[in-house]
Amino acid sequence: MKAIFKDVNISAISTTLPKDVKCIDEQIDEFYNGNQKQLNRIKKNIGINFRHISDQETTTLNLCYRSSLDIINNFSDIHLDALIFVTQTPDFLQPNNSHLLHGMLNLDQECLCFDINQGCSGYVYGLYVAFSLLYNGNCKNILLCVGDTISKIVNPKDSNTAPLFGDAGSATLLQKKQTNDNAYFILNSLGSGWNNIWLPNSAFKKTKDCSFLKMNGAEVFNFSIEKEMDSISNLLQFSNMEIENIDYLFFHQANLYIINNIARKLKLPLDKVPTASIEKYANTSSASIPLAICDLFQAKIKEHKKVILSGFGVGLSWASCCLSLNDTLIFKNIE
């Protein structure tokens, strides 16, 4: 799927992290049997050091609600035409998070609400849907909430998954405005690889597997490298852009090893590929791209920035877009 949009602006991005922080150094005995060399190798290759973990009462909805307040409080004069919530860790199967958040924010009844069940590529998927509604529909202002609390679905004693994931939520305001830029999207799916990342017994199909996140790390790595290389190359060709014209490439912050390999194979300048959020927050699933943006910029993106956003993972799915950030308000909270 390829698409081109215009006259859509990302006016604000807010991210929220839970306040509880876990340091991998403090869990060396729990995960790595006190083996300092193994821990150092994990920290160097995967890049993780800290992760923010939500408590029992805090859900993805709570984190995205806090981020949404930044939007509501700073754009009090606008009417939201739609609220889109992208998550794979909702409060309930029924009702969905978008309607719960609609009530918490006391939004007008003339507001379209729906959820999208999508993981690591979810931010770009959500942007695509929002851009579509703004470009082709009657919407003028859309609130896109994206996030996950993956810590709630991993085995806390599994060293292959638990140290890799943190929790975060985000809210993005998109508005229909006349701009001088086009936005380019490429979205892909590979459903035959669904069982490389999945959560058994999480809905109505029951299996004999445990009810924790399962991930085939080697297959996910191979998939990520292969598909991301094609995705970025195809996007640059589709948008008629050269890498020299791109200010930043924000990849899904899966881990440092994957992103560095993608950057190396594509010969991307490392100063254009932010990765600092991996060390500080680990893999925050669908929230990792907006979190990486909010971690890099402070308060407001005053100068026009041409960026590529690219997510990949569960589904299997991958999605990339090339767009502009201009006069975009930035917020980052720890709750």
N, C-alpha and C positions, 0 to 999 in steps of 0.2 A: 504494500500500500504506500503510495506516494501522494503528497498533497502540498499545495502552495497557498498561503493565506497572506492577506495584507490588512492594514488598518486595525491591528490588535496590539495593545500595549500591556506589558506586565508592569503594573503600577506599584506593587508591593509584594514582598516575600517575608514571612515571619516563620521562625522555627522555635520549637520548645523542647527542652530536654528535662527529664526527671532529675531531681537533685541528688539522688543516691549514686555515688561513683564507685566503681570497682576497679582496682588496679591489678593488673595481671601478675605483678611482682609479689603481691600479697597472697596469691593463690598458687604459688609454685608447688607447694606440697599437694594441694587438692587436685591439680591438673597434670603435673609433670613429675610427681614423686620426688620433689626436691632437686631435680636435675637442672642445674643452672645453665649448662651448655645448651640443653634442649630449649629452655626458656629463651635464652639469648637468640637462638636460631629462629624461633617463632617470631620474636619481636622484630628482628632484622628483616626477615623475608615477608611476613604477613603484615607487619607494620603496626600491629595493635599494641596499645599500652593501657588505655583507659576505656571504659564504657559506662554509659549512664543507664541505670536499671530502674524501672518503675516498680513501686511497691504494689501490694495486693489490691489496693483500692484505686490506683491510677491506671487508666486505660488509654488506648489510642485516642478515644473520644475526648478525654480530659486534656490531653496534650494539644490536640488540634483546636479545642475550644479556647485555650489560652492564646494560641497564635491568632485565632480569629478575632479576639478582642482587640489586638493591635490594629487590624484592618478596620473593624467597626468604629473604634475610637478616633482613628485618623482620617476616616472617610465617612463621617456621619451624615453627610448631605446626599449620599447616593442611595439608590434603591437596587438591591441585589435581585437580579432576575433568575439566577440559578445558583444552586449549591451542589457541588459535586464532591463526593467523599471517596477517595481511593485507599483501600486498606484490605489486608487479609487477616486482620485481628480485630474485628468489630466487637462491640459490646454484646450484640445478639445476632442471630440469624434473622429474626423478625422482632421489631422493625429494624430498618437499616440505620446506620450512623448518621446519614444526611438528615433524616427526619428528626432524629434525636437532637442533633445540633441545631436544626431549624428552631426547635422549641426552646433550647437553652439560650439562643441568641434573640428570641422573640421576633423573628423575621416576619415580614408581610406574607399573607396567605397566597399572594400572586407570585410565588417563587417556586421554580422547578427544583425538585430534590431527587437525587438518585445516587446509589453507590456503584463503584466499579471494583470488582474483586480482581486485583492485580498486585503483583509483588514488586520486584526490583526494577522493572521497567515502568512502574506505575506512574511516576511523575510525568514522563514524556507522553505516555498514553493519556493521562488526564489532561495535559496541555493540549493534545490533539483534539480531544472532545470539546474542550472549552473554546479553542480557536474556531472549531467548526461551527459551534453555536453562535459565536459572536460574528463570524464572517458571513454565514449563510442564513442565520435565523434572526429572531427579533430581540435577542439579548443585547444589553449594553454593558452590564456589569455582572461578572461571575466570580464567586468565591470557590476556589479549588483547595480542598483539604486533602493532604496526603501524609500517611504515616503508618507505623506499625510498632507494636510492642512484642518483638520476637522473643525477648527473654522469657515470656510466659509460655512459649511452646517448645523450647529446647530443653533437653535433659540437663539439669544444672550440674551434673557430674560428668558429662560427656565432653572431653577435652577437644574433640573434633568440631564441635558446634558452639558450646556455651561461651567460650572466650571470644568468639568471633563477632557476636551480635550485641548491639545496643539498641535502645529505644529512643524514638523521637517522633514528633508530629510537626506538621507545617500547615500554613495557610498562604495562598497566593491570590492576589486580586488581579483579574484580567479585565480590561476595559476596551470597548470599541472606540478607537480614536484614529484620526487620520495620521498616518505615519509615512515615512519615506522608505520603509523597509519591507521586504517580504520575509515571511517565515516559511521554512522548508522542513517537511517531515517525511521520514521513512520508517514504517513500522512492519515488524515481521513476527512470525510465529513458527514453532516447530513442536506441535503437539505430541509427536511420537516420542519425544524425550521427556515427557511429563514426570516420569518416576525418578528422575535424577535429583529433583528437589520436591518433596511432598510431605504432607502432614497426615498420617494415617488416622482413621477413626475421628476425624474432625467434623464430620457431618453425618450423613445417613447410610453411607456404604461402610460396613464394618469388616475389618480384617483381623488377622491374628497378630498383626504388628503392634508394637507399643505406640502410645499416643504422643510421641515426640517427633519433632522435625527430623526428617531423614534426608541426607545429602550425599551424593556421590561426588566427592571433591575433585577427583581426576577428570571425570566426564564434564563437570561444570567448568573446570579450567580450560579444557580443550575447546568446548563450545564457546566460551567467552572470547578466547583469543581469535578463533577462526571467524566468528560472526561479527565481532566488533571491528576487525580489520576491514571486512567487506562493507560494513555499515557506514563507517566513517569515509572510506574511499568513495562509495556510491553517493553519500550525502554531499561531499565536496563537488563531485561531478554534477549532481542534480542541481545544486545551488549556484553552480558556476563560480565557486569560490576557491581561492588558494589558501593554503594553511597560513601564509604570511598575513592574510587579511583577518584571521581569527585571533581574538585577544585571549580567550581561554577555552579549554575543552574540559567540561565537567562530566567525568564518568561516574556511573554508579560506584560508590566507594566500597567495593566488595572486599578487596584487600590490596596491599601495596604490590605484591608479587604479580597479580593479574594486571593491574593498571600499568606498572612499569614495563611488562612484557608487551602490552598493546602499544604503548608509546614508543618502545624501542623498534618494534616491527614496522610501525608506520612512520618512523623517523620524526616523531613529534618533539619539538623543543620542550624539555621538562619544565621550564618556567611557565609554560602555558597550560600545564596539566596539574592543577592543585590536588594534593594528596594529604595535607596536614590534618584534615578532619578524621582520617582513618586512625591515626595514633590517638587522638583525643576522644573519639566517639565510637570507634569500631564500625562494623557494618550495620547501618540503621535501615536497611531494606529500602522501601520506596521513598523514605524521607532523606536518603543520603545525598541526593543531588541538591535539593533546596538547602540542606544543612551545609553542604560544602560552599554554596554561594554565600550564605549568611556568615559563614566562618571567615571567608576571604574579605568580604566588603564590610564596611562600617557605616551604619546610619543611612547612607544614600549613595546610589550609583549615579554620580552627577554627570560623568562623561559617558558618551555613547560607547557601549561595549558590544562587540559582535562575539557571540559565544556559540559553542556546540554543546548540547546536552545529550547524554547517551546512557541509557539504562539497559541492563541485560540480566536474565536469570530465570526464576520460576516460570513454568509454562510448558515448554521453554519459550521465552519471548525476548525480543530485543527491539529497541526503538531509539532513534536519534533525530534530533532537530537542530536546525541552524536558525538563530533568531537574534534580536537585539535587546539589550537591557539599557534603558535610558530613563533617567529621572525615576529610578526604582527605589522606593523606600525599603530599608533592610532592618529587621528586628531579630534579636535572638534572646530567648528567655531560658532560665533554669528554674523549674518549679519543684 
